[in-house]
Amino acid sequence: MTEQEKRWIEAWRIAGPELERIRDEELRSLDDANAIGLLGGSRSNGQETSGLAIFQAWMMRLKVIELLKSVEQKT
């Protein structure tokens, strides 16, 4: 392993927990309206959506729920 690779690995080892902390903080501060917008949804936009877009939105919602559960378990 080269010295540059070792520095790269060390930088990510240090950055990882901080990035996780930032992600957790942002998830905790999310309100319903912003979360819906980030997931590509809207309460009343009147536009039709393809089945694929709906499926992707539901998968993203599932991921957010899983992330919120992992945040709650840490606190």
PDB file of N, CA, C and O in Angstrom:
ATOM      1  N   MET A   1       0.853  -1.175   0.000  1.00  0.00           N
ATOM      2  CA  MET A   1       0.000   0.000   0.000  1.00  0.00           C
ATOM      3  C   MET A   1       0.901   1.241   0.000  1.00  0.00           C
ATOM      4  O   MET A   1       1.871   1.324   0.753  1.00  0.00           O
ATOM      5  N   THR A   2       0.563   2.179  -0.843  1.00  0.00           N
ATOM      6  CA  THR A   2       1.369   3.399  -0.934  1.00  0.00           C
ATOM      7  C   THR A   2       1.044   4.348   0.217  1.00  0.00           C
ATOM      8  O   THR A   2       0.030   4.205   0.901  1.00  0.00           O
ATOM      9  N   GLU A   3       1.928   5.312   0.408  1.00  0.00           N
ATOM     10  CA  GLU A   3       1.712   6.310   1.451  1.00  0.00           C
ATOM     11  C   GLU A   3       0.447   7.128   1.181  1.00  0.00           C
ATOM     12  O   GLU A   3      -0.297   7.458   2.105  1.00  0.00           O
ATOM     13  N   GLN A   4       0.216   7.447  -0.082  1.00  0.00           N
ATOM     14  CA  GLN A   4      -0.978   8.213  -0.441  1.00  0.00           C
ATOM     15  C   GLN A   4      -2.248   7.422  -0.127  1.00  0.00           C
ATOM     16  O   GLN A   4      -3.227   7.986   0.362  1.00  0.00           O
ATOM     17  N   GLU A   5      -2.233   6.120  -0.405  1.00  0.00           N
ATOM     18  CA  GLU A   5      -3.394   5.281  -0.088  1.00  0.00           C
ATOM     19  C   GLU A   5      -3.628   5.231   1.420  1.00  0.00           C
ATOM     20  O   GLU A   5      -4.769   5.270   1.880  1.00  0.00           O
ATOM     21  N   LYS A   6      -2.548   5.144   2.181  1.00  0.00           N
ATOM     22  CA  LYS A   6      -2.682   5.125   3.639  1.00  0.00           C
ATOM     23  C   LYS A   6      -3.291   6.425   4.154  1.00  0.00           C
ATOM     24  O   LYS A   6      -4.146   6.409   5.039  1.00  0.00           O
ATOM     25  N   ARG A   7      -2.840   7.567   3.589  1.00  0.00           N
ATOM     26  CA  ARG A   7      -3.400   8.863   4.000  1.00  0.00           C
ATOM     27  C   ARG A   7      -4.873   8.956   3.625  1.00  0.00           C
ATOM     28  O   ARG A   7      -5.681   9.475   4.396  1.00  0.00           O
ATOM     29  N   TRP A   8      -5.225   8.455   2.443  1.00  0.00           N
ATOM     30  CA  TRP A   8      -6.611   8.471   1.969  1.00  0.00           C
ATOM     31  C   TRP A   8      -7.509   7.666   2.927  1.00  0.00           C
ATOM     32  O   TRP A   8      -8.580   8.123   3.326  1.00  0.00           O
ATOM     33  N   ILE A   9      -7.051   6.477   3.277  1.00  0.00           N
ATOM     34  CA  ILE A   9      -7.811   5.612   4.188  1.00  0.00           C
ATOM     35  C   ILE A   9      -7.963   6.282   5.548  1.00  0.00           C
ATOM     36  O   ILE A   9      -9.046   6.260   6.133  1.00  0.00           O
ATOM     37  N   GLU A  10      -6.892   6.875   6.051  1.00  0.00           N
ATOM     38  CA  GLU A  10      -6.941   7.545   7.347  1.00  0.00           C
ATOM     39  C   GLU A  10      -7.904   8.733   7.327  1.00  0.00           C
ATOM     40  O   GLU A  10      -8.648   8.963   8.280  1.00  0.00           O
ATOM     41  N   ALA A  11      -7.875   9.485   6.219  1.00  0.00           N
ATOM     42  CA  ALA A  11      -8.784  10.637   6.104  1.00  0.00           C
ATOM     43  C   ALA A  11     -10.233  10.184   6.155  1.00  0.00           C
ATOM     44  O   ALA A  11     -11.048  10.813   6.830  1.00  0.00           O
ATOM     45  N   TRP A  12     -10.573   9.107   5.456  1.00  0.00           N
ATOM     46  CA  TRP A  12     -11.949   8.615   5.479  1.00  0.00           C
ATOM     47  C   TRP A  12     -12.316   7.998   6.820  1.00  0.00           C
ATOM     48  O   TRP A  12     -13.470   8.067   7.245  1.00  0.00           O
ATOM     49  N   ARG A  13     -11.336   7.394   7.487  1.00  0.00           N
ATOM     50  CA  ARG A  13     -11.600   6.833   8.816  1.00  0.00           C
ATOM     51  C   ARG A  13     -11.974   7.949   9.786  1.00  0.00           C
ATOM     52  O   ARG A  13     -12.854   7.779  10.630  1.00  0.00           O
ATOM     53  N   ILE A  14     -11.312   9.070   9.663  1.00  0.00           N
ATOM     54  CA  ILE A  14     -11.608  10.219  10.519  1.00  0.00           C
ATOM     55  C   ILE A  14     -12.912  10.889  10.097  1.00  0.00           C
ATOM     56  O   ILE A  14     -13.713  11.273  10.949  1.00  0.00           O
ATOM     57  N   ALA A  15     -13.132  11.032   8.800  1.00  0.00           N
ATOM     58  CA  ALA A  15     -14.308  11.748   8.299  1.00  0.00           C
ATOM     59  C   ALA A  15     -15.598  10.953   8.489  1.00  0.00           C
ATOM     60  O   ALA A  15     -16.665  11.545   8.647  1.00  0.00           O
ATOM     61  N   GLY A  16     -15.519   9.641   8.476  1.00  0.00           N
ATOM     62  CA  GLY A  16     -16.709   8.796   8.539  1.00  0.00           C
ATOM     63  C   GLY A  16     -17.642   9.124   9.696  1.00  0.00           C
ATOM     64  O   GLY A  16     -18.823   9.384   9.466  1.00  0.00           O
ATOM     65  N   PRO A  17     -17.151   9.121  10.931  1.00  0.00           N
ATOM     66  CA  PRO A  17     -18.043   9.421  12.060  1.00  0.00           C
ATOM     67  C   PRO A  17     -18.637  10.830  11.996  1.00  0.00           C
ATOM     68  O   PRO A  17     -19.788  11.038  12.381  1.00  0.00           O
ATOM     69  N   GLU A  18     -17.857  11.790  11.513  1.00  0.00           N
ATOM     70  CA  GLU A  18     -18.372  13.159  11.415  1.00  0.00           C
ATOM     71  C   GLU A  18     -19.470  13.246  10.365  1.00  0.00           C
ATOM     72  O   GLU A  18     -20.488  13.902  10.588  1.00  0.00           O
ATOM     73  N   LEU A  19     -19.278  12.597   9.231  1.00  0.00           N
ATOM     74  CA  LEU A  19     -20.313  12.585   8.195  1.00  0.00           C
ATOM     75  C   LEU A  19     -21.577  11.889   8.691  1.00  0.00           C
ATOM     76  O   LEU A  19     -22.690  12.316   8.383  1.00  0.00           O
ATOM     77  N   GLU A  20     -21.403  10.830   9.452  1.00  0.00           N
ATOM     78  CA  GLU A  20     -22.553  10.129  10.031  1.00  0.00           C
ATOM     79  C   GLU A  20     -23.294  11.032  11.017  1.00  0.00           C
ATOM     80  O   GLU A  20     -24.525  11.052  11.044  1.00  0.00           O
ATOM     81  N   ARG A  21     -22.542  11.776  11.826  1.00  0.00           N
ATOM     82  CA  ARG A  21     -23.161  12.703  12.785  1.00  0.00           C
ATOM     83  C   ARG A  21     -23.963  13.778  12.063  1.00  0.00           C
ATOM     84  O   ARG A  21     -25.073  14.110  12.479  1.00  0.00           O
ATOM     85  N   ILE A  22     -23.404  14.325  10.980  1.00  0.00           N
ATOM     86  CA  ILE A  22     -24.102  15.350  10.199  1.00  0.00           C
ATOM     87  C   ILE A  22     -25.373  14.781   9.594  1.00  0.00           C
ATOM     88  O   ILE A  22     -26.423  15.421   9.644  1.00  0.00           O
ATOM     89  N   ARG A  23     -25.292  13.578   9.019  1.00  0.00           N
ATOM     90  CA  ARG A  23     -26.471  12.937   8.439  1.00  0.00           C
ATOM     91  C   ARG A  23     -27.558  12.745   9.493  1.00  0.00           C
ATOM     92  O   ARG A  23     -28.725  13.053   9.251  1.00  0.00           O
ATOM     93  N   ASP A  24     -27.169  12.233  10.669  1.00  0.00           N
ATOM     94  CA  ASP A  24     -28.136  11.996  11.733  1.00  0.00           C
ATOM     95  C   ASP A  24     -28.802  13.296  12.187  1.00  0.00           C
ATOM     96  O   ASP A  24     -30.009  13.337  12.423  1.00  0.00           O
ATOM     97  N   GLU A  25     -28.000  14.356  12.307  1.00  0.00           N
ATOM     98  CA  GLU A  25     -28.533  15.659  12.703  1.00  0.00           C
ATOM     99  C   GLU A  25     -29.528  16.188  11.675  1.00  0.00           C
ATOM    100  O   GLU A  25     -30.577  16.721  12.036  1.00  0.00           O
ATOM    101  N   GLU A  26     -29.196  16.040  10.399  1.00  0.00           N
ATOM    102  CA  GLU A  26     -30.100  16.505   9.344  1.00  0.00           C
ATOM    103  C   GLU A  26     -31.389  15.692   9.328  1.00  0.00           C
ATOM    104  O   GLU A  26     -32.462  16.252   9.099  1.00  0.00           O
ATOM    105  N   LEU A  27     -31.308  14.391   9.564  1.00  0.00           N
ATOM    106  CA  LEU A  27     -32.517  13.567   9.606  1.00  0.00           C
ATOM    107  C   LEU A  27     -33.410  13.966  10.776  1.00  0.00           C
ATOM    108  O   LEU A  27     -34.632  14.015  10.642  1.00  0.00           O
ATOM    109  N   ARG A  28     -32.794  14.251  11.926  1.00  0.00           N
ATOM    110  CA  ARG A  28     -33.588  14.653  13.093  1.00  0.00           C
ATOM    111  C   ARG A  28     -34.296  15.981  12.875  1.00  0.00           C
ATOM    112  O   ARG A  28     -35.394  16.191  13.391  1.00  0.00           O
ATOM    113  N   SER A  29     -33.676  16.885  12.110  1.00  0.00           N
ATOM    114  CA  SER A  29     -34.252  18.211  11.938  1.00  0.00           C
ATOM    115  C   SER A  29     -35.244  18.297  10.781  1.00  0.00           C
ATOM    116  O   SER A  29     -35.814  19.362  10.542  1.00  0.00           O
ATOM    117  N   LEU A  30     -35.458  17.219  10.074  1.00  0.00           N
ATOM    118  CA  LEU A  30     -36.355  17.216   8.925  1.00  0.00           C
ATOM    119  C   LEU A  30     -37.813  17.324   9.377  1.00  0.00           C
ATOM    120  O   LEU A  30     -38.249  16.569  10.246  1.00  0.00           O
ATOM    121  N   ASP A  31     -38.560  18.250   8.798  1.00  0.00           N
ATOM    122  CA  ASP A  31     -39.989  18.296   9.084  1.00  0.00           C
ATOM    123  C   ASP A  31     -40.741  17.584   7.947  1.00  0.00           C
ATOM    124  O   ASP A  31     -40.156  17.271   6.909  1.00  0.00           O
ATOM    125  N   ASP A  32     -42.015  17.338   8.151  1.00  0.00           N
ATOM    126  CA  ASP A  32     -42.794  16.546   7.197  1.00  0.00           C
ATOM    127  C   ASP A  32     -42.807  17.146   5.793  1.00  0.00           C
ATOM    128  O   ASP A  32     -42.609  16.431   4.812  1.00  0.00           O
ATOM    129  N   ALA A  33     -43.036  18.442   5.693  1.00  0.00           N
ATOM    130  CA  ALA A  33     -43.132  19.077   4.372  1.00  0.00           C
ATOM    131  C   ALA A  33     -41.814  18.973   3.610  1.00  0.00           C
ATOM    132  O   ALA A  33     -41.801  18.659   2.420  1.00  0.00           O
ATOM    133  N   ASN A  34     -40.703  19.239   4.302  1.00  0.00           N
ATOM    134  CA  ASN A  34     -39.401  19.128   3.654  1.00  0.00           C
ATOM    135  C   ASN A  34     -39.090  17.690   3.271  1.00  0.00           C
ATOM    136  O   ASN A  34     -38.544  17.434   2.198  1.00  0.00           O
ATOM    137  N   ALA A  35     -39.434  16.755   4.140  1.00  0.00           N
ATOM    138  CA  ALA A  35     -39.170  15.349   3.848  1.00  0.00           C
ATOM    139  C   ALA A  35     -39.935  14.903   2.612  1.00  0.00           C
ATOM    140  O   ALA A  35     -39.389  14.209   1.754  1.00  0.00           O
ATOM    141  N   ILE A  36     -41.193  15.299   2.523  1.00  0.00           N
ATOM    142  CA  ILE A  36     -41.997  14.930   1.355  1.00  0.00           C
ATOM    143  C   ILE A  36     -41.385  15.518   0.088  1.00  0.00           C
ATOM    144  O   ILE A  36     -41.314  14.845  -0.941  1.00  0.00           O
ATOM    145  N   GLY A  37     -40.947  16.761   0.162  1.00  0.00           N
ATOM    146  CA  GLY A  37     -40.310  17.389  -0.990  1.00  0.00           C
ATOM    147  C   GLY A  37     -39.025  16.697  -1.390  1.00  0.00           C
ATOM    148  O   GLY A  37     -38.770  16.497  -2.578  1.00  0.00           O
ATOM    149  N   LEU A  38     -38.206  16.325  -0.405  1.00  0.00           N
ATOM    150  CA  LEU A  38     -36.956  15.633  -0.695  1.00  0.00           C
ATOM    151  C   LEU A  38     -37.193  14.263  -1.309  1.00  0.00           C
ATOM    152  O   LEU A  38     -36.379  13.773  -2.091  1.00  0.00           O
ATOM    153  N   LEU A  39     -38.301  13.658  -0.952  1.00  0.00           N
ATOM    154  CA  LEU A  39     -38.630  12.344  -1.503  1.00  0.00           C
ATOM    155  C   LEU A  39     -39.299  12.447  -2.867  1.00  0.00           C
ATOM    156  O   LEU A  39     -39.674  11.434  -3.457  1.00  0.00           O
ATOM    157  N   GLY A  40     -39.446  13.655  -3.362  1.00  0.00           N
ATOM    158  CA  GLY A  40     -40.040  13.830  -4.682  1.00  0.00           C
ATOM    159  C   GLY A  40     -41.547  13.851  -4.662  1.00  0.00           C
ATOM    160  O   GLY A  40     -42.187  13.763  -5.710  1.00  0.00           O
ATOM    161  N   GLY A  41     -42.115  13.966  -3.494  1.00  0.00           N
ATOM    162  CA  GLY A  41     -43.564  13.971  -3.380  1.00  0.00           C
ATOM    163  C   GLY A  41     -44.109  15.371  -3.218  1.00  0.00           C
ATOM    164  O   GLY A  41     -43.364  16.339  -3.064  1.00  0.00           O
ATOM    165  N   SER A  42     -45.394  15.454  -3.256  1.00  0.00           N
ATOM    166  CA  SER A  42     -46.066  16.720  -3.038  1.00  0.00           C
ATOM    167  C   SER A  42     -47.455  16.409  -2.509  1.00  0.00           C
ATOM    168  O   SER A  42     -48.038  15.375  -2.837  1.00  0.00           O
ATOM    169  N   ARG A  43     -47.964  17.279  -1.718  1.00  0.00           N
ATOM    170  CA  ARG A  43     -49.297  17.037  -1.166  1.00  0.00           C
ATOM    171  C   ARG A  43     -50.396  17.270  -2.196  1.00  0.00           C
ATOM    172  O   ARG A  43     -51.448  16.632  -2.139  1.00  0.00           O
ATOM    173  N   SER A  44     -50.157  18.179  -3.136  1.00  0.00           N
ATOM    174  CA  SER A  44     -51.218  18.441  -4.122  1.00  0.00           C
ATOM    175  C   SER A  44     -50.655  19.122  -5.371  1.00  0.00           C
ATOM    176  O   SER A  44     -50.951  20.289  -5.626  1.00  0.00           O
ATOM    177  N   ASN A  45     -49.858  18.411  -6.135  1.00  0.00           N
ATOM    178  CA  ASN A  45     -49.310  19.038  -7.322  1.00  0.00           C
ATOM    179  C   ASN A  45     -50.142  18.736  -8.578  1.00  0.00           C
ATOM    180  O   ASN A  45     -49.928  19.362  -9.617  1.00  0.00           O
ATOM    181  N   GLY A  46     -51.069  17.805  -8.501  1.00  0.00           N
ATOM    182  CA  GLY A  46     -51.964  17.526  -9.611  1.00  0.00           C
ATOM    183  C   GLY A  46     -51.322  16.854 -10.814  1.00  0.00           C
ATOM    184  O   GLY A  46     -51.987  16.666 -11.833  1.00  0.00           O
ATOM    185  N   GLN A  47     -50.050  16.488 -10.728  1.00  0.00           N
ATOM    186  CA  GLN A  47     -49.378  15.849 -11.847  1.00  0.00           C
ATOM    187  C   GLN A  47     -49.483  14.336 -11.729  1.00  0.00           C
ATOM    188  O   GLN A  47     -49.456  13.770 -10.636  1.00  0.00           O
ATOM    189  N   GLU A  48     -49.603  13.699 -12.893  1.00  0.00           N
ATOM    190  CA  GLU A  48     -49.585  12.248 -12.896  1.00  0.00           C
ATOM    191  C   GLU A  48     -48.146  11.774 -12.779  1.00  0.00           C
ATOM    192  O   GLU A  48     -47.221  12.445 -13.237  1.00  0.00           O
ATOM    193  N   THR A  49     -47.967  10.627 -12.169  1.00  0.00           N
ATOM    194  CA  THR A  49     -46.637  10.092 -11.956  1.00  0.00           C
ATOM    195  C   THR A  49     -46.590   8.664 -12.486  1.00  0.00           C
ATOM    196  O   THR A  49     -47.554   7.909 -12.358  1.00  0.00           O
ATOM    197  N   SER A  50     -45.466   8.307 -13.079  1.00  0.00           N
ATOM    198  CA  SER A  50     -45.319   6.951 -13.598  1.00  0.00           C
ATOM    199  C   SER A  50     -45.188   5.955 -12.457  1.00  0.00           C
ATOM    200  O   SER A  50     -44.838   6.317 -11.334  1.00  0.00           O
ATOM    201  N   GLY A  51     -45.472   4.705 -12.760  1.00  0.00           N
ATOM    202  CA  GLY A  51     -45.338   3.649 -11.756  1.00  0.00           C
ATOM    203  C   GLY A  51     -43.913   3.537 -11.239  1.00  0.00           C
ATOM    204  O   GLY A  51     -43.694   3.281 -10.055  1.00  0.00           O
ATOM    205  N   LEU A  52     -42.941   3.729 -12.133  1.00  0.00           N
ATOM    206  CA  LEU A  52     -41.541   3.647 -11.723  1.00  0.00           C
ATOM    207  C   LEU A  52     -41.209   4.757 -10.721  1.00  0.00           C
ATOM    208  O   LEU A  52     -40.533   4.510  -9.722  1.00  0.00           O
ATOM    209  N   ALA A  53     -41.680   5.970 -10.986  1.00  0.00           N
ATOM    210  CA  ALA A  53     -41.416   7.087 -10.075  1.00  0.00           C
ATOM    211  C   ALA A  53     -42.062   6.836  -8.714  1.00  0.00           C
ATOM    212  O   ALA A  53     -41.473   7.146  -7.679  1.00  0.00           O
ATOM    213  N   ILE A  54     -43.259   6.281  -8.717  1.00  0.00           N
ATOM    214  CA  ILE A  54     -43.936   5.965  -7.452  1.00  0.00           C
ATOM    215  C   ILE A  54     -43.148   4.905  -6.693  1.00  0.00           C
ATOM    216  O   ILE A  54     -42.946   5.023  -5.484  1.00  0.00           O
ATOM    217  N   PHE A  55     -42.703   3.868  -7.405  1.00  0.00           N
ATOM    218  CA  PHE A  55     -41.917   2.801  -6.778  1.00  0.00           C
ATOM    219  C   PHE A  55     -40.631   3.372  -6.168  1.00  0.00           C
ATOM    220  O   PHE A  55     -40.275   3.047  -5.035  1.00  0.00           O
ATOM    221  N   GLN A  56     -39.944   4.221  -6.928  1.00  0.00           N
ATOM    222  CA  GLN A  56     -38.704   4.822  -6.430  1.00  0.00           C
ATOM    223  C   GLN A  56     -38.962   5.693  -5.199  1.00  0.00           C
ATOM    224  O   GLN A  56     -38.170   5.692  -4.256  1.00  0.00           O
ATOM    225  N   ALA A  57     -40.057   6.424  -5.211  1.00  0.00           N
ATOM    226  CA  ALA A  57     -40.394   7.257  -4.052  1.00  0.00           C
ATOM    227  C   ALA A  57     -40.641   6.386  -2.821  1.00  0.00           C
ATOM    228  O   ALA A  57     -40.203   6.734  -1.724  1.00  0.00           O
ATOM    229  N   TRP A  58     -41.328   5.270  -2.986  1.00  0.00           N
ATOM    230  CA  TRP A  58     -41.588   4.374  -1.858  1.00  0.00           C
ATOM    231  C   TRP A  58     -40.298   3.744  -1.350  1.00  0.00           C
ATOM    232  O   TRP A  58     -40.129   3.572  -0.143  1.00  0.00           O
ATOM    233  N   MET A  59     -39.393   3.399  -2.252  1.00  0.00           N
ATOM    234  CA  MET A  59     -38.107   2.841  -1.830  1.00  0.00           C
ATOM    235  C   MET A  59     -37.300   3.872  -1.050  1.00  0.00           C
ATOM    236  O   MET A  59     -36.631   3.535  -0.074  1.00  0.00           O
ATOM    237  N   MET A  60     -37.365   5.131  -1.484  1.00  0.00           N
ATOM    238  CA  MET A  60     -36.667   6.195  -0.766  1.00  0.00           C
ATOM    239  C   MET A  60     -37.294   6.394   0.609  1.00  0.00           C
ATOM    240  O   MET A  60     -36.581   6.589   1.593  1.00  0.00           O
ATOM    241  N   ARG A  61     -38.610   6.346   0.681  1.00  0.00           N
ATOM    242  CA  ARG A  61     -39.276   6.470   1.983  1.00  0.00           C
ATOM    243  C   ARG A  61     -38.820   5.363   2.927  1.00  0.00           C
ATOM    244  O   ARG A  61     -38.555   5.604   4.104  1.00  0.00           O
ATOM    245  N   LEU A  62     -38.734   4.138   2.390  1.00  0.00           N
ATOM    246  CA  LEU A  62     -38.281   3.009   3.197  1.00  0.00           C
ATOM    247  C   LEU A  62     -36.869   3.258   3.713  1.00  0.00           C
ATOM    248  O   LEU A  62     -36.576   2.976   4.874  1.00  0.00           O
ATOM    249  N   LYS A  63     -36.000   3.781   2.867  1.00  0.00           N
ATOM    250  CA  LYS A  63     -34.625   4.067   3.275  1.00  0.00           C
ATOM    251  C   LYS A  63     -34.598   5.132   4.370  1.00  0.00           C
ATOM    252  O   LYS A  63     -33.838   5.010   5.330  1.00  0.00           O
ATOM    253  N   VAL A  64     -35.413   6.167   4.237  1.00  0.00           N
ATOM    254  CA  VAL A  64     -35.468   7.214   5.261  1.00  0.00           C
ATOM    255  C   VAL A  64     -35.951   6.632   6.584  1.00  0.00           C
ATOM    256  O   VAL A  64     -35.409   6.960   7.639  1.00  0.00           O
ATOM    257  N   ILE A  65     -36.953   5.782   6.539  1.00  0.00           N
ATOM    258  CA  ILE A  65     -37.463   5.149   7.761  1.00  0.00           C
ATOM    259  C   ILE A  65     -36.373   4.319   8.416  1.00  0.00           C
ATOM    260  O   ILE A  65     -36.208   4.357   9.635  1.00  0.00           O
ATOM    261  N   GLU A  66     -35.620   3.558   7.602  1.00  0.00           N
ATOM    262  CA  GLU A  66     -34.526   2.755   8.152  1.00  0.00           C
ATOM    263  C   GLU A  66     -33.455   3.648   8.777  1.00  0.00           C
ATOM    264  O   GLU A  66     -32.932   3.328   9.844  1.00  0.00           O
ATOM    265  N   LEU A  67     -33.125   4.761   8.125  1.00  0.00           N
ATOM    266  CA  LEU A  67     -32.131   5.680   8.673  1.00  0.00           C
ATOM    267  C   LEU A  67     -32.615   6.301   9.985  1.00  0.00           C
ATOM    268  O   LEU A  67     -31.846   6.431  10.937  1.00  0.00           O
ATOM    269  N   LEU A  68     -33.885   6.679  10.026  1.00  0.00           N
ATOM    270  CA  LEU A  68     -34.432   7.258  11.257  1.00  0.00           C
ATOM    271  C   LEU A  68     -34.397   6.252  12.399  1.00  0.00           C
ATOM    272  O   LEU A  68     -34.098   6.612  13.537  1.00  0.00           O
ATOM    273  N   LYS A  69     -34.701   4.991  12.099  1.00  0.00           N
ATOM    274  CA  LYS A  69     -34.641   3.955  13.128  1.00  0.00           C
ATOM    275  C   LYS A  69     -33.215   3.786  13.647  1.00  0.00           C
ATOM    276  O   LYS A  69     -33.000   3.632  14.849  1.00  0.00           O
ATOM    277  N   SER A  70     -32.240   3.816  12.731  1.00  0.00           N
ATOM    278  CA  SER A  70     -30.846   3.655  13.175  1.00  0.00           C
ATOM    279  C   SER A  70     -30.405   4.850  14.012  1.00  0.00           C
ATOM    280  O   SER A  70     -29.619   4.690  14.945  1.00  0.00           O
ATOM    281  N   VAL A  71     -30.902   6.051  13.692  1.00  0.00           N
ATOM    282  CA  VAL A  71     -30.579   7.240  14.472  1.00  0.00           C
ATOM    283  C   VAL A  71     -31.195   7.116  15.858  1.00  0.00           C
ATOM    284  O   VAL A  71     -30.545   7.428  16.855  1.00  0.00           O
ATOM    285  N   GLU A  72     -32.432   6.666  15.928  1.00  0.00           N
ATOM    286  CA  GLU A  72     -33.115   6.533  17.215  1.00  0.00           C
ATOM    287  C   GLU A  72     -32.422   5.482  18.105  1.00  0.00           C
ATOM    288  O   GLU A  72     -32.365   5.638  19.324  1.00  0.00           O
ATOM    289  N   GLN A  73     -31.910   4.435  17.495  1.00  0.00           N
ATOM    290  CA  GLN A  73     -31.238   3.407  18.267  1.00  0.00           C
ATOM    291  C   GLN A  73     -29.924   3.909  18.860  1.00  0.00           C
ATOM    292  O   GLN A  73     -29.482   3.417  19.899  1.00  0.00           O
ATOM    293  N   LYS A  74     -29.301   4.884  18.204  1.00  0.00           N
ATOM    294  CA  LYS A  74     -28.034   5.423  18.691  1.00  0.00           C
ATOM    295  C   LYS A  74     -28.232   6.398  19.846  1.00  0.00           C
ATOM    296  O   LYS A  74     -27.321   6.623  20.643  1.00  0.00           O
ATOM    297  N   THR A  75     -29.432   6.974  19.930  1.00  0.00           N
ATOM    298  CA  THR A  75     -29.668   7.988  20.965  1.00  0.00           C
ATOM    299  C   THR A  75     -30.374   7.402  22.152  1.00  0.00           C
ATOM    300  O   THR A  75     -30.653   8.113  23.117  1.00  0.00           O
TER     301      THR A  75
END
